[in-house]
Amino acid sequence: MSINNLKPVPTDKILMGLLAVVVTAVLSLFIALSFFDYPSADDFCYAAKARQLGFIGAQAFWYEHWSGRYTLNLVYTAFSLSGDLFKIYRFPPIMLLISTWLGFCFLIARITQKQVSTPRIFLLGGIGTVLFIAGAPDIAQTFYWPGGSFTYQIPNILLIFLLGLLIWRETTAKNNRLRILIFLLSSLLVIAIIGANEVSLVLTVAILGGGVIYALRMRRDSGVFWTGLLMIAIGAVFVSVLAPGNYQRYTDIAHDETTLRPSAWLAAGLYLPWVVLRILYWLSNLGVWASAAVLLAATFHFARAQLYADGKFKRWFLALPALWISMIFMLSALGFLINRHPLPERAESVVYLLFLLGWYPSFIILIHFLIGDKIQLDNNRPILPAAALLLISLLGSPNIFEAYKDVYRGYRYAGEMRARIDAIQAAKNRGETKIVVASVSRPPRTLFATDLETDPRNFRNTCMSEYYGVESITLGPPK
């Protein structure tokens, strides 16, 4: 065959192929890091109580003495009882990474309503997952440490699936049996999300409340659906908020003299700058802008048809960006209200998910509002350079670069943690009850969330001591 007879491969197919390779490589990198992961802190607390009290007894203990996060307590206990803690520890981050990707795929499939091919749905879901990874405030606490991932990333994933179901109900679900199934699945997701953490609780109730207002105001047939979900959510809120463990925990926090808290006035003064700077930090990610530009170009004429009537912009659409920004500020305020501090970085993953999900419709609405009929986009040429920029930004984000470096650090960290476990077991076999273990020399940022303290009375130390059945375990210098 002559080389002149070969048909050139379209540039967009080459670029899509490269994006698929990059997304696959990034997800594979983070999955591979899971094999270097080791338990710490709360992991030993839940494992010790699960082993001591059993599944039901542990649920009662945590609900009465720690918190009303019943979903967290259930999942953490089930995980602790499912096998050897050190052997099963690698599986949750793998499952969470894959589930995040599947969640974005499901949401995108419901939004596009079969207008996009299945391979591209999987690619777009992968891009959404990588963008989430790139902007997550703390990767270790979001995916690799169950104390953070079970509390915040599980409800993040469930929220993505819930949004897909809600969109499905409002768009193409016409069959009554399908609508009943969607209601039942949505109800289960709502109950699970609310029982995971307070930030996801507030966000979920706000979404359902907005859905009720929208359905009733527009006189849609989904009014009963939304109202039913909101009632279920309110019931779950009472179960979670009224737990005796919440009050005991907050009392302990209020009397904790080891944590430095600013005055109420200083916290109030720091609140607005903190949220603005956090939003600007997320907006500094080039991938967020490049992906939005691709979406703007791809949906230009469809969006214009929805946003304009008789040549005039439908201004009520501006309510969506306003509500989006308001929710970001409201969720961020929870940390300042409770502890006079910003939310922990693991909790900020919920706020970042809200930012990411609301960014794209808000960007499209605001751009169309600003440009009016001044610009007409009659071809898809802008998509290719924007997609190329997206490709570069996905590979160059700090979290992904840090993960690449942590392949070596993770290997060393896993070796040091195995040596620590062996040392504890050897000391216990010798009859020692006060054990000192070596510090980690240079922990990998992608995997490392927390460690033991030099104070044996710290809860991290006492939980590990209880797990191993010794008097104390203390952190010493590195070997």
C-alpha positions in Angstrom: 0.0 0.0 0.0 1.3 3.4 -0.9 1.8 5.9 1.9 -0.2 8.4 -0.2 -3.3 6.2 0.1 -3.3 6.4 3.9 -6.1 8.6 5.2 -5.0 11.2 7.8 -6.3 10.8 11.3 -8.4 13.8 12.3 -6.7 16.0 14.9 -9.7 15.8 17.3 -9.4 12.0 17.4 -5.7 12.2 18.2 -6.4 14.7 20.9 -9.3 12.6 22.4 -7.0 9.6 22.3 -4.2 11.5 24.1 -6.7 12.8 26.7 -7.9 9.2 27.3 -4.3 8.0 27.8 -3.6 10.9 30.2 -6.8 10.2 32.2 -6.1 6.5 32.4 -2.5 7.1 33.4 -3.4 9.6 36.2 -6.1 7.3 37.6 -3.7 4.3 37.4 -1.1 6.3 39.3 -3.4 7.1 42.2 -4.7 3.5 42.3 -1.1 2.2 42.4 -0.3 4.5 45.4 -3.1 2.7 47.3 -0.8 -0.3 47.7 1.6 1.8 49.8 -1.2 2.9 52.2 -1.2 2.1 55.9 -3.7 2.7 58.8 -3.4 5.4 61.4 -5.3 7.3 64.1 -9.1 6.8 63.8 -8.5 3.5 61.9 -7.3 1.9 65.1 -10.1 3.5 67.2 -12.8 2.0 65.1 -11.0 -1.3 64.6 -10.5 -1.7 68.4 -14.1 -0.9 69.2 -15.5 -3.1 66.4 -13.4 -6.1 67.7 -14.4 -5.4 71.3 -18.1 -4.6 70.9 -19.1 -6.3 67.6 -21.0 -4.5 64.8 -24.2 -3.6 66.6 -22.5 -2.7 69.9 -20.0 -0.5 68.1 -22.9 1.4 66.3 -24.5 2.1 69.7 -21.2 3.2 71.3 -20.3 5.7 68.5 -23.8 7.1 68.3 -23.9 7.6 72.1 -20.4 8.7 72.8 -18.9 10.2 69.6 -21.2 11.5 66.8 -24.5 11.0 65.0 -22.7 10.3 61.7 -24.4 7.0 61.5 -23.3 6.3 57.9 -19.6 6.9 58.8 -20.0 4.7 61.9 -21.6 1.9 59.9 -19.1 1.9 57.0 -16.1 2.2 59.3 -17.2 -0.6 61.5 -18.1 -2.9 58.6 -14.7 -2.2 57.1 -12.9 -2.9 60.3 -14.6 -6.2 60.7 -14.1 -7.3 57.1 -10.6 -8.7 57.5 -7.0 -8.0 58.6 -6.8 -4.2 58.8 -3.4 -4.1 57.2 -4.3 -6.4 54.3 -7.6 -4.7 53.4 -6.4 -1.2 53.8 -5.5 -0.7 50.2 -9.0 -1.4 48.9 -11.1 1.6 50.0 -9.0 4.2 48.0 -9.2 2.0 44.9 -12.9 1.6 45.3 -13.4 5.4 45.9 -11.3 6.4 42.9 -13.2 4.1 40.6 -16.6 5.1 42.1 -15.8 8.8 41.7 -15.2 8.1 38.0 -18.4 6.1 37.6 -20.3 8.8 39.5 -19.2 11.5 37.1 -19.9 9.2 34.1 -23.5 8.6 35.4 -24.1 12.3 36.0 -22.8 13.3 32.6 -24.9 10.5 30.9 -28.0 11.9 32.6 -27.2 15.5 31.6 -26.4 14.7 28.0 -29.4 12.3 27.6 -27.8 9.9 25.1 -26.5 12.8 22.9 -22.9 11.7 23.6 -21.4 8.3 22.8 -20.6 5.9 25.6 -16.8 6.0 25.1 -16.9 9.8 25.4 -19.1 9.6 28.5 -16.3 7.5 30.1 -13.7 9.9 28.9 -15.6 13.0 30.2 -16.2 11.2 33.5 -12.4 10.5 33.7 -11.7 14.2 33.0 -14.1 15.2 35.8 -12.4 12.8 38.2 -8.9 14.1 37.4 -10.1 17.7 37.8 -11.5 16.8 41.2 -8.3 15.1 42.2 -6.3 18.1 40.9 -8.2 20.5 43.1 -8.9 18.4 46.2 -7.5 20.3 49.2 -5.9 17.2 50.7 -5.6 14.0 48.6 -4.5 11.8 51.6 -7.6 12.7 53.6 -9.9 12.6 50.6 -9.0 9.2 49.3 -6.4 7.3 51.3 -7.3 7.8 55.0 -10.7 6.3 55.9 -11.1 8.8 58.7 -11.5 11.4 55.9 -12.6 9.4 52.9 -15.4 7.5 54.6 -16.6 10.8 56.2 -16.5 13.0 53.1 -15.6 11.3 49.9 -18.3 8.6 50.2 -21.0 11.2 50.5 -19.4 13.2 47.7 -19.7 10.2 45.4 -23.3 9.5 46.6 -24.2 13.1 46.0 -23.0 12.9 42.4 -25.1 9.8 41.8 -28.1 11.6 43.6 -27.8 14.6 41.2 -27.8 12.2 38.3 -31.0 10.6 39.6 -32.6 14.0 40.2 -31.8 15.2 36.7 -33.1 11.9 35.3 -36.4 12.4 37.2 -36.8 15.9 35.8 -35.9 15.1 32.2 -36.5 11.7 30.6 -38.0 9.5 33.4 -41.6 9.2 32.1 -42.5 5.7 33.3 -44.2 5.5 36.7 -42.3 2.4 37.7 -39.0 4.1 36.8 -40.0 7.2 38.8 -40.8 5.1 41.8 -37.4 3.3 41.5 -35.7 6.7 41.2 -37.5 7.9 44.3 -36.5 4.9 46.3 -32.8 5.0 45.2 -32.7 8.8 45.9 -34.2 8.3 49.3 -31.5 5.8 50.3 -28.8 8.1 49.0 -30.2 11.1 50.9 -30.3 9.1 54.1 -26.7 7.9 53.6 -25.3 11.3 52.7 -26.9 13.1 55.6 -25.6 10.5 58.0 -22.0 11.0 56.8 -21.1 14.6 57.8 -22.6 18.0 58.6 -21.3 19.8 55.5 -22.9 17.3 53.1 -26.0 17.4 55.3 -26.4 21.1 54.8 -25.7 20.9 51.1 -28.1 18.0 50.5 -31.0 19.7 52.4 -30.3 23.0 50.4 -30.5 21.1 47.1 -33.7 19.4 48.0 -35.2 22.6 49.4 -34.3 24.3 46.1 -35.9 21.5 44.2 -39.1 21.8 46.1 -39.3 25.5 45.5 -38.6 25.0 41.8 -41.1 22.2 41.3 -43.9 24.0 43.1 -43.2 27.4 41.5 -43.1 25.9 38.0 -46.0 23.6 38.8 -44.2 20.5 37.7 -45.5 17.0 38.3 -42.4 16.3 40.4 -43.5 18.4 43.4 -44.5 15.4 45.4 -41.2 13.7 44.5 -39.1 16.6 45.8 -41.3 17.2 48.9 -41.1 13.5 49.8 -37.3 13.5 49.5 -37.1 16.7 51.6 -39.2 15.1 54.4 -37.0 12.0 54.4 -34.0 14.3 54.6 -35.4 16.2 57.6 -36.1 13.0 59.4 -32.5 11.8 58.8 -31.2 15.2 60.0 -33.0 14.7 63.3 -31.5 11.3 63.7 -28.0 12.6 63.0 -28.2 15.9 64.9 -29.9 14.7 68.0 -27.3 11.9 68.7 -26.1 12.1 72.3 -22.5 11.6 71.0 -22.6 15.0 69.3 -23.0 16.9 72.5 -20.4 14.9 74.3 -18.0 15.5 71.4 -18.7 19.2 71.2 -18.2 19.5 75.0 -14.8 17.9 74.7 -13.9 20.3 71.9 -15.0 23.3 73.8 -12.8 22.3 76.8 -9.9 21.4 74.6 -7.1 23.8 75.7 -4.5 22.5 73.3 -6.2 24.0 70.2 -5.6 27.7 69.7 -8.8 29.5 68.6 -9.1 33.1 67.5 -11.7 35.4 69.0 -15.2 35.5 67.4 -14.5 38.9 65.9 -11.2 37.8 64.4 -12.8 34.7 63.0 -15.6 36.8 61.4 -13.0 39.1 59.9 -11.0 36.3 58.4 -14.0 34.4 57.0 -14.6 36.5 53.8 -10.9 36.7 52.8 -10.5 33.0 53.4 -13.4 32.0 51.1 -12.4 34.4 48.4 -8.8 33.2 48.4 -10.0 29.6 48.3 -12.2 30.3 45.3 -9.3 32.1 43.6 -7.0 29.2 44.3 -9.4 26.8 42.6 -9.8 29.2 39.7 -6.0 29.3 39.3 -6.3 25.7 37.9 -5.9 26.1 34.1 -7.8 22.9 33.6 -10.9 24.4 35.1 -10.9 27.2 32.5 -9.8 25.0 29.6 -12.6 22.4 30.3 -15.2 25.2 30.6 -14.0 26.7 27.3 -14.4 23.3 25.6 -17.9 22.9 27.1 -18.9 26.5 26.1 -17.9 25.9 22.5 -19.5 22.4 22.3 -22.8 23.6 23.7 -22.9 27.2 22.3 -26.0 27.0 20.1 -27.9 24.7 22.4 -27.3 26.9 25.4 -28.2 30.1 23.4 -31.5 28.5 22.5 -32.2 27.7 26.1 -31.0 31.0 27.6 -32.6 33.4 25.1 -36.2 34.1 24.1 -37.1 36.6 21.4 -33.5 37.8 21.3 -33.5 38.6 25.0 -31.5 36.8 27.8 -33.7 35.1 30.4 -32.4 36.9 33.5 -33.8 34.4 35.9 -31.0 32.0 34.8 -28.6 34.3 36.7 -30.1 32.9 39.9 -28.1 29.7 39.4 -24.6 31.3 39.6 -25.8 33.5 42.5 -27.1 30.4 44.4 -23.9 28.5 43.6 -21.6 31.2 45.0 -23.9 31.7 48.0 -23.8 28.0 48.8 -20.0 28.0 48.7 -19.9 30.8 51.2 -22.6 29.2 53.4 -20.8 25.8 53.5 -17.4 27.5 54.2 -19.0 29.4 57.1 -19.7 26.2 59.0 -16.1 25.8 60.1 -15.9 29.4 61.4 -19.2 29.1 63.2 -18.3 25.9 65.0 -14.6 26.1 65.6 -13.7 29.7 64.5 -11.4 28.0 62.0 -11.8 27.2 58.3 -13.2 23.7 57.6 -10.7 20.9 57.8 -9.2 20.2 54.3 -11.0 16.9 54.1 -14.3 18.7 54.7 -13.4 21.3 52.1 -13.5 18.5 49.5 -17.3 18.8 49.7 -17.1 22.5 49.0 -14.7 21.9 46.1 -17.1 19.4 44.6 -19.8 22.0 44.8 -17.5 24.5 43.2 -16.7 22.1 40.4 -20.3 21.0 39.7 -21.6 24.6 39.7 -18.7 26.1 37.8 -19.7 24.8 34.3 -23.4 25.9 34.2 -22.5 29.2 35.9 -19.7 29.8 33.4 -21.9 29.2 30.4 -24.7 31.3 31.8 -22.5 34.2 32.6 -20.6 34.2 29.3 -23.8 34.1 27.3 -25.2 36.9 29.5 -22.1 39.1 29.0 -21.6 38.5 25.2 -25.3 38.7 24.2 -25.4 38.6 20.4 -22.0 40.2 20.0 -20.3 36.9 19.2 -21.5 34.1 17.0 -19.7 30.8 17.3 -20.3 28.9 14.0 -17.7 26.2 14.2 -15.9 24.0 16.7 -12.4 25.4 16.1 -11.9 26.8 19.6 -12.4 23.3 21.0 -9.1 21.9 19.8 -6.8 24.5 21.4 -8.8 24.5 24.6 -8.7 20.7 24.7 -4.9 20.8 24.1 -4.6 23.3 27.0 -6.7 20.9 29.1 -4.4 18.1 28.3 -1.4 20.0 29.5 -3.1 21.3 32.7 -4.2 17.8 33.7 -0.6 16.6 33.7 0.8 19.7 35.3 -1.4 20.1 38.4 0.4 20.1 41.7 -1.5 17.2 43.2 -0.7 15.0 40.3 2.9 16.0 40.2 3.1 15.3 44.0 1.6 11.9 43.4 4.2 11.1 40.8 7.0 12.0 43.3 5.3 9.9 46.0 5.7 6.7 44.0 9.2 6.5 45.5 8.3 8.1 48.8 5.4 5.7 49.1 7.6 2.7 48.5 9.9 3.8 51.3 7.0 4.8 53.6 5.4 1.3 53.2 8.7 -0.3 54.2 9.0 1.9 57.3 5.4 1.1 58.3 5.9 -2.6 57.9 9.0 -2.3 60.0 7.0 -0.5 62.7 4.3 -3.1 62.7 6.9 -5.9 63.0 8.6 -4.0 65.9 5.3 -3.6 67.8 4.5 -7.3 67.4 8.0 -8.3 68.4 7.9 -6.1 71.5 4.5 -7.4 72.4 5.8 -11.0 72.1 8.6 -10.2 74.4 6.1 -9.1 77.0 6.7 -5.3 76.7 3.7 -3.1 77.5 5.2 0.3 76.9 6.5 0.4 73.3 8.4 3.1 71.4 8.3 3.1 67.6 10.4 5.0 65.1 9.1 8.1 63.3 8.5 8.0 59.6 11.6 9.7 57.9 9.8 11.5 55.0 6.1 10.7 54.7 4.5 10.9 51.2 2.0 13.9 51.1 -0.4 12.0 48.9 -0.8 9.1 51.4 0.1 10.5 54.8 -2.8 12.0 56.8 -1.6 11.7 60.4 0.6 9.7 62.7 1.3 8.9 66.4 2.5 11.5 68.8 5.2 11.6 71.4 2.5 12.0 74.1 1.2 8.5 74.8 -2.1 10.0 76.1 -3.0 11.4 72.7 -6.0 9.7 71.2 -4.0 8.4 68.2 -1.6 6.6 70.6 -4.3 5.3 72.9 -6.4 3.9 70.0 -3.4 2.0 68.7 -2.5 0.8 72.2 -6.0 -0.5 72.6 -5.9 -2.2 69.2 -2.7 -4.0 70.1 -3.7 -4.6 73.7 -0.7 -2.9 75.3 -0.3 -0.1 77.9 1.1 2.5 75.6 2.7 3.1 72.2 4.8 6.2 71.8 6.5 7.9 68.8 10.3 8.1 69.0 12.9 9.4 66.6 13.4 7.9 63.1 15.9 5.1 62.8 
